[in-house]
């Protein structure tokens, strides 16, 4: 795990090392979800921020906020998500990813309308990848919350 693209073992990955088989399998899924899906980074990072916000996962938020900004998510969108506001999207793919992510997390399903829009805008492969990514980052967020993993590098909590 330390020699892979993450460059170290921190946060929830360190918790999983208590169960090496879980850590091994989860990090393999995580590598796919983070680096190899059909989603461009700006969309996967948007989905990760939406997940972190729904779960109030401070570590995940702190770890992915700068990555999302670097990937092209506008600062006003990041701020709206952080404060629980309603982000305004100029790009249809971002609006679709966000709506799908929040609805799946909060309602445990998506409506036919949200699903169809995601298929039309993103394509079926990306919707399958998005669903898997949301599941993986839910596992991450649950681990962070259960084991009270603090934000990295002593950062102060940022979510409201």
TORVOPA-558740 format. One line per 10 residues: number of its first residue (from 0); for each residue x, y, z of N, C-alpha, C. Coordinates in Angstrom, 2 decimals. Layout:
# TORVOPA-558740
NUM	X Y Z X Y Z X Y Z  ... $
# end
This chain:
# TORVOPA-558740
0	0.83 -1.19 0.00 0.00 0.00 0.00 0.87 1.25 0.00  1.94 1.22 0.79 2.80 2.39 0.89 3.56 2.66 -0.40  3.84 1.63 -1.19 4.60 1.82 -2.41 3.71 2.15 -3.61  2.40 2.15 -3.43 1.47 2.43 -4.52 1.28 3.92 -4.76  0.28 4.26 -5.57 0.08 5.67 -5.94 -0.32 6.57 -4.78  -0.79 6.01 -3.68 -1.17 6.83 -2.52 0.06 7.37 -1.79  1.17 6.65 -1.90 2.42 7.10 -1.30 2.53 6.91 0.20  1.61 6.20 0.80 1.70 5.97 2.24 0.46 5.28 2.76  0.51 4.95 4.02 -0.62 4.30 4.68 -1.09 5.24 5.79  -2.23 5.89 5.55 -2.76 6.87 6.49 -4.26 6.66 6.65 $
10	-4.80 7.36 7.63 -6.24 7.42 7.80 -6.89 6.05 7.90  -7.97 5.84 7.15 -8.69 4.57 7.25 -7.87 3.37 6.80  -6.93 3.58 5.89 -6.08 2.47 5.46 -5.27 1.93 6.63  -4.82 2.82 7.50 -4.08 2.37 8.67 -4.96 1.55 9.61  -6.24 1.93 9.73 -7.18 1.15 10.55 -7.34 -0.24 9.97  -7.48 -0.33 8.66 -7.69 -1.62 8.02 -6.52 -2.57 8.20  -5.33 -2.04 8.44 -4.17 -2.92 8.63 -4.31 -3.83 9.84  -5.26 -3.52 10.73 -5.57 -4.45 11.82 -6.11 -5.77 11.27  -6.64 -5.73 10.08 -7.15 -6.91 9.37 -6.51 -6.91 7.99  -5.31 -7.46 7.86 -4.56 -7.37 6.61 -5.31 -7.83 5.36 $
20	-6.14 -8.87 5.49 -6.88 -9.33 4.31 -7.90 -8.29 3.87  -8.56 -7.65 4.82 -9.48 -6.55 4.49 -8.70 -5.41 3.85  -7.58 -5.05 4.44 -6.77 -3.95 3.91 -6.35 -4.23 2.48  -5.91 -5.45 2.22 -5.45 -5.81 0.88 -6.57 -5.70 -0.15  -7.72 -6.25 0.18 -8.83 -6.23 -0.77 -9.42 -4.82 -0.93  -9.54 -4.11 0.18 -10.10 -2.76 0.11 -9.19 -1.81 -0.65  -7.89 -1.91 -0.44 -6.99 -1.01 -1.16 -6.99 -1.31 -2.66  -7.20 -2.57 -3.03 -7.28 -2.90 -4.46 -8.52 -2.26 -5.08  -9.64 -2.35 -4.39 -10.85 -1.69 -4.87 -10.64 -0.18 -4.90  -10.02 0.34 -3.85 -9.76 1.77 -3.78 -8.87 2.26 -4.91 $
30	-7.87 1.48 -5.25 -6.99 1.87 -6.37 -7.81 2.00 -7.65  -8.69 1.02 -7.89 -9.54 1.10 -9.09 -10.43 2.34 -9.02  -11.12 2.51 -7.90 -12.08 3.62 -7.77 -11.40 4.98 -7.88  -10.21 5.08 -7.38 -9.52 6.37 -7.36 -8.78 6.66 -8.66  -8.19 5.64 -9.28 -7.27 5.90 -10.39 -7.66 5.30 -11.74  -8.58 4.34 -11.75 -8.78 3.59 -12.99 -10.20 3.57 -13.54  -11.12 4.33 -12.96 -12.48 4.30 -13.47 -12.59 5.09 -14.77  -13.76 5.00 -15.37 -14.02 5.77 -16.59 -14.36 7.23 -16.30  -14.45 7.58 -15.02 -14.75 8.97 -14.64 -13.47 9.80 -14.64  -13.52 11.00 -15.22 -12.35 11.87 -15.09 -12.21 12.33 -13.63 $
40	-11.01 12.70 -13.22 -10.80 13.08 -11.82 -11.75 14.16 -11.30  -12.11 15.12 -12.13 -13.00 16.18 -11.62 -14.36 15.63 -11.22  -14.80 14.55 -11.86 -16.09 13.96 -11.49 -15.95 12.99 -10.33  -14.89 12.20 -10.32 -14.72 11.27 -9.19 -14.46 12.06 -7.91  -13.68 13.12 -7.98 -13.42 13.92 -6.78 -14.68 14.64 -6.30  -15.52 15.05 -7.22 -16.80 15.66 -6.83 -17.65 14.64 -6.08  -17.70 13.42 -6.57 -18.46 12.36 -5.90 -17.87 12.06 -4.52  -16.54 12.09 -4.41 -15.90 11.85 -3.12 -16.24 12.96 -2.13  -16.21 14.21 -2.58 -16.59 15.32 -1.69 -18.05 15.20 -1.26  -18.92 14.84 -2.18 -20.34 14.66 -1.82 -20.48 13.58 -0.76 $
50	-19.74 12.50 -0.91 -19.77 11.41 0.06 -19.24 11.87 1.41  -18.11 12.54 1.40 -17.53 13.03 2.65 -18.50 13.95 3.38  -19.20 14.79 2.64 -20.14 15.73 3.26 -21.35 15.00 3.84  -21.92 14.08 3.10 -23.08 13.35 3.60 -22.72 12.60 4.88  -21.55 11.99 4.90 -21.12 11.20 6.06 -20.43 12.05 7.12  -20.22 13.33 6.84 -19.49 14.23 7.75 -18.13 13.62 8.10  -17.47 13.18 7.09 -16.18 12.49 7.21 -15.06 13.51 7.02  -14.60 14.05 8.13 -13.61 15.14 8.10 -12.30 14.73 7.44  -11.81 13.53 7.75 -10.55 13.11 7.14 -10.69 13.07 5.61  -11.76 12.46 5.15 -11.96 12.34 3.69 -12.09 13.71 3.05 $
60	-12.82 14.59 3.70 -12.99 15.95 3.17 -11.63 16.63 3.07  -10.87 16.61 4.17 -9.58 17.29 4.19 -8.61 16.69 3.16  -8.65 15.39 3.00 -7.75 14.73 2.05 -8.12 15.04 0.61  -9.40 15.17 0.30 -9.82 15.29 -1.10 -10.19 16.69 -1.55  -10.42 17.60 -0.64 -10.73 18.99 -1.05 -9.64 19.57 -1.95  -8.37 19.53 -1.57 -7.36 20.10 -2.46 -7.24 19.35 -3.79  -7.46 18.06 -3.76 -7.40 17.26 -4.99 -8.55 17.67 -5.92  -9.73 17.86 -5.35 -10.89 18.27 -6.14 -10.67 19.64 -6.77  -10.14 20.56 -6.00 -9.87 21.91 -6.53 -8.84 21.82 -7.67  -7.80 21.05 -7.46 -6.78 20.88 -8.50 -7.35 20.21 -9.75 $
70	-8.33 19.32 -9.56 -8.94 18.61 -10.68 -9.93 19.48 -11.46  -10.24 20.66 -10.93 -11.10 21.58 -11.68 -12.47 21.84 -11.10  -12.73 21.38 -9.89 -14.00 21.71 -9.25 -13.89 23.15 -8.73  -14.82 23.99 -9.11 -14.77 25.41 -8.76 -14.85 25.61 -7.25  -14.09 26.56 -6.72 -14.11 26.81 -5.27 -15.51 27.10 -4.72  -16.36 27.79 -5.48 -17.71 28.08 -4.97 -18.55 26.80 -4.87  -18.30 25.83 -5.71 -18.99 24.54 -5.62 -18.51 23.79 -4.38  -17.21 23.77 -4.17 -16.65 23.11 -3.00 -17.20 23.74 -1.73  -17.26 25.06 -1.70 -17.76 25.76 -0.51 -19.24 25.46 -0.27  -20.03 25.44 -1.33 -21.46 25.13 -1.17 -21.64 23.72 -0.61 $
80	-20.87 22.78 -1.10 -20.96 21.41 -0.58 -20.54 21.39 0.89  -19.44 22.05 1.20 -18.94 22.07 2.57 -19.97 22.59 3.56  -20.69 23.64 3.19 -21.64 24.27 4.10 -23.04 23.66 4.03  -23.22 22.68 3.17 -24.54 22.06 3.03 -25.47 22.86 2.14  -24.91 23.80 1.39 -25.71 24.58 0.46 -25.97 23.82 -0.83  -26.62 24.47 -1.75 -26.93 23.85 -3.04 -25.97 24.40 -4.09  -25.00 23.60 -4.52 -24.04 24.09 -5.51 -24.72 24.38 -6.84  -24.19 25.37 -7.55 -24.68 25.71 -8.88 -23.63 25.21 -9.88  -24.07 24.33 -10.75 -23.16 23.72 -11.72 -23.41 24.29 -13.11  -22.33 24.58 -13.81 -22.42 25.01 -15.20 -22.30 23.83 -16.15 $
90	-21.73 22.73 -15.67 -21.52 21.56 -16.51 -22.51 20.46 -16.14  -23.17 19.92 -17.16 -24.21 18.91 -16.94 -23.65 17.65 -16.29  -22.43 17.27 -16.62 -21.88 16.05 -16.02 -21.64 16.22 -14.52  -21.19 17.39 -14.11 -21.01 17.64 -12.68 -22.36 17.65 -11.96  -23.34 18.31 -12.54 -24.68 18.35 -11.92 -25.24 16.94 -11.78  -25.04 16.11 -12.78 -25.56 14.75 -12.74 -24.84 13.91 -11.68  -23.53 14.00 -11.62 -22.76 13.25 -10.62 -23.18 13.66 -9.22  -23.31 14.95 -8.99 -23.67 15.43 -7.66 -25.08 14.98 -7.26  -26.04 15.16 -8.16 -27.42 14.76 -7.87 -27.50 13.26 -7.60  -26.85 12.47 -8.43 -26.83 11.01 -8.26 -26.21 10.63 -6.92 $
100	-25.07 11.23 -6.62 -24.33 10.91 -5.39 -25.14 11.23 -4.14  -25.66 12.44 -4.08 -26.40 12.85 -2.89 -27.68 12.04 -2.75  -28.39 11.82 -3.85 -29.63 11.06 -3.76 -29.37 9.62 -3.33  -28.36 8.99 -3.91 -28.08 7.61 -3.53 -27.71 7.51 -2.05  -26.92 8.44 -1.57 -26.52 8.42 -0.15 -27.68 8.73 0.79  -28.51 9.68 0.44 -29.54 10.12 1.39 -30.84 9.34 1.26  -31.16 8.86 0.06 -32.41 8.13 -0.13 -32.21 6.64 -0.35  -30.96 6.21 -0.44 -30.57 4.82 -0.63 -30.99 4.25 -1.98  -31.37 5.14 -2.88 -31.69 4.78 -4.27 -31.72 6.07 -5.08  -31.83 5.93 -6.39 -32.00 7.10 -7.25 -33.30 6.95 -8.03 $
110	-33.91 8.06 -8.32 -35.14 8.03 -9.11 -34.82 7.66 -10.55  -35.84 7.24 -11.27 -35.66 6.94 -12.69 -35.15 8.15 -13.45  -35.61 9.33 -13.07 -35.19 10.56 -13.75 -33.69 10.82 -13.53  -33.23 10.70 -12.30 -31.81 10.93 -12.00 -30.95 9.86 -12.66  -31.42 8.62 -12.65 -30.69 7.53 -13.29 -30.59 7.77 -14.80  -31.70 8.09 -15.43 -31.71 8.30 -16.89 -30.82 9.47 -17.28  -30.87 10.54 -16.50 -30.01 11.70 -16.79 -28.54 11.30 -16.67  -28.20 10.51 -15.65 -26.81 10.07 -15.49 -26.37 9.20 -16.66  -27.22 8.29 -17.09 -26.91 7.43 -18.25 -26.73 8.29 -19.50  -27.63 9.24 -19.70 -27.57 10.10 -20.89 -26.32 10.97 -20.90 $
120	-25.95 11.50 -19.75 -24.84 12.44 -19.66 -23.49 11.73 -19.52  -23.46 10.68 -18.72 -22.20 10.03 -18.39 -21.94 8.74 -19.16  -23.00 8.03 -19.49 -22.88 6.70 -20.09 -22.96 5.62 -19.03  -23.34 4.41 -19.46 -23.57 3.32 -18.53 -22.31 2.92 -17.77  -21.18 2.83 -18.46 -19.94 2.43 -17.77 -19.62 3.40 -16.64  -19.76 4.68 -16.89 -19.45 5.69 -15.86 -20.43 5.61 -14.70  -21.69 5.29 -14.97 -22.67 5.17 -13.89 -22.35 3.95 -13.02  -21.92 2.86 -13.64 -21.50 1.69 -12.86 -20.27 2.06 -12.02  -19.30 2.72 -12.62 -18.11 3.14 -11.88 -18.46 4.11 -10.76  -19.35 5.05 -11.04 -19.76 6.02 -10.02 -20.40 5.32 -8.83 $
130	-21.26 4.36 -9.11 -21.92 3.62 -8.03 -20.89 2.86 -7.18  -19.93 2.22 -7.83 -18.87 1.53 -7.10 -18.02 2.50 -6.28  -17.69 3.63 -6.86 -16.90 4.64 -6.15 -17.64 5.13 -4.92  -18.94 5.37 -5.05 -19.73 5.83 -3.90 -19.76 4.77 -2.80  -19.84 3.52 -3.18 -19.81 2.45 -2.19 -18.47 2.37 -1.49  -17.40 2.47 -2.25 -16.07 2.41 -1.65 -15.84 3.57 -0.68  -16.19 4.78 -1.09 -15.97 5.93 -0.21 -16.95 5.97 0.95  -18.05 5.24 0.85 -18.90 5.05 2.02 -18.17 4.17 3.03  -17.53 3.09 2.56 -16.72 2.26 3.44 -15.62 3.09 4.10  -14.95 3.91 3.32 -13.92 4.81 3.87 -14.52 5.70 4.96 $
140	-15.64 6.34 4.64 -16.26 7.27 5.58 -16.75 6.57 6.84  -17.31 5.39 6.69 -17.74 4.64 7.86 -16.54 4.31 8.75  -15.44 3.90 8.15 -14.24 3.57 8.92 -13.73 4.81 9.65  -13.69 5.93 8.97 -13.24 7.19 9.57 -14.11 7.55 10.76  -15.42 7.43 10.59 -16.33 7.83 11.66 -16.32 6.85 12.84  -16.29 5.55 12.56 -16.30 4.57 13.65 -15.03 4.68 14.49  -13.89 4.83 13.82 -12.61 4.85 14.51 -12.11 6.27 14.81  -12.97 7.25 14.56 -12.69 8.66 14.86 -11.31 9.08 14.35  -11.09 8.82 13.07 -9.84 9.20 12.43 -9.85 10.71 12.22  -8.91 11.44 12.82 -8.92 12.90 12.70 -8.44 13.34 11.32 $
150	-8.74 14.58 10.94 -8.21 15.09 9.67 -6.69 14.97 9.62  -6.13 14.82 8.42 -4.68 14.63 8.31 -3.90 15.87 8.75  -2.68 15.63 9.17 -1.73 16.69 9.49 -2.25 17.70 10.50  -3.11 17.26 11.41 -3.60 18.15 12.45 -4.51 19.26 11.97  -5.07 19.11 10.77 -5.99 20.14 10.26 -7.23 20.21 11.13  -7.78 21.41 11.24 -9.01 21.61 11.99 -10.18 21.07 11.17  -11.23 20.56 11.83 -12.43 20.13 11.10 -12.98 21.29 10.26  -13.49 20.95 9.09 -13.92 21.97 8.12 -15.41 21.89 7.77  -16.05 20.77 8.07 -17.44 20.61 7.67 -18.38 21.20 8.71  -19.49 21.78 8.22 -20.48 22.36 9.12 -21.62 21.41 9.33 $
# end
